[in-house]
Amino acid sequence: MRTHCALGATLALIFSLAGCTATQQLPAGVTAREPGCVVELLRTGIPDRPVTLLATVRARCTGDIAADTARCERLLMDEGCRRGAQVLWQFSSTPLEGMDGVTLQAAAGTYR
């Protein structure tokens, strides 16, 4: 049984690091929100209120979306919505290697 649990935890970590959209259970009291929900995006700094970290969210933007900062950031915020986030912080942007595009990443959380 322990091996099965350890394997499951390892696979969950691999999927989260790879940016896969595997179904993940949300913490108790947190519900997924609809795409387009209001999420505070802190491009710099940290939240000024206590937060509970839910996940690290990522958006991979290529083509026309990569050239449109607002659309790419909305994809990141929609990932936050899917995780039930109210705020995103520790924002970073990394160019995609070998192709025209960018990966955005941020910590996602809820206010306590």
N, C-alpha and C positions, 0 to 999 in steps of 0.2 A: 504494500500500500504506500509506504513512504517513497519508494522509487517512482511510483506513478505520480504522486504529488510533486516530487522534485522535478520530474520530467515536464509536467504541466506548467510549473512555475518557470522552468527554463524556456519552454516554448513561448510562453506569454512574454517573457523578456525579449526574446529574439523578435517576435512579431512587433512589439512596441518599438524596438530599436530600428527595425526595418521600415517603419511607417505603414505597416499593413493595416487594413481596416477590419481586423478581426473583431467580432462582437466582444465587448468587454463589459463586465458588470460594474455599474456605478456604485460608489460608496453609499451607505445608508443615508437617507435624507436628501440625496442629490438626484435630480431628474434631468434627463436630456432635454435640451431646448431646441426649438425649431431653427433651421438655418435663417440667418438674417436677424437673429435676436440681438439685443443690445448687449455688447461686451465692451468693457473699458480696456483699451489697448494702451499700455504704458510703453512707449518706445524707449524711454530712458527711466532710470530710477526704479523704485519699488513701491508697492501699495502703501498708502498712509494709514491703513487700518489692518488689523489682524486678518489673515487669510488661512484657509485650509487648502493645501496643494492637492490637486486632483490628478494632474498628468502633465507631461510635456507634449505639446501639440506642434505639428509640422504641416506646412503647405508647400508643395512643389509646384512652382509656376514656370511654364515654358511658353514659347511663342508669344502671341498677342498679350496674354495675361501677364507674362513676365515684364512687359514694357508698361503695363498699367498698374502702378503701385497700389492704388485704391482697390482694384479687383483682387490683386494677390493678397493684400492684407485682409480683405473680406473672406477669402478662402480660409485663411488662418483663423479668423474669428469664428467662422462656421464650424471649424473643428473644435474650437472652444465651446461653442453652443452644444455640439453633439455630446460633449463631456459634462455639460451642466455648468460651465464656468460663467462667472460674472466679471472676472478680470484676467487679463493676460499681462505678464511682465517678464523680465529677462529676455527681451526681444532681441533676436539676432537675424541677420540676413547673410547667406553664404551663396556665392555664385556656384552654379552647377559645373562640374568638371567636364570639359569636352563638348559642351553644348550651350546654347543660348538659353539661359534661365537662372532661376534663383530658388533657394530653399529658405523659407522663413520658419523660425522656431521660437516658441515662448513657453514659459511656465503658465499653466492654467489653474485657476482656483476660484473658490467662493469666499465671500466675506463672512466672517463669523458673527 
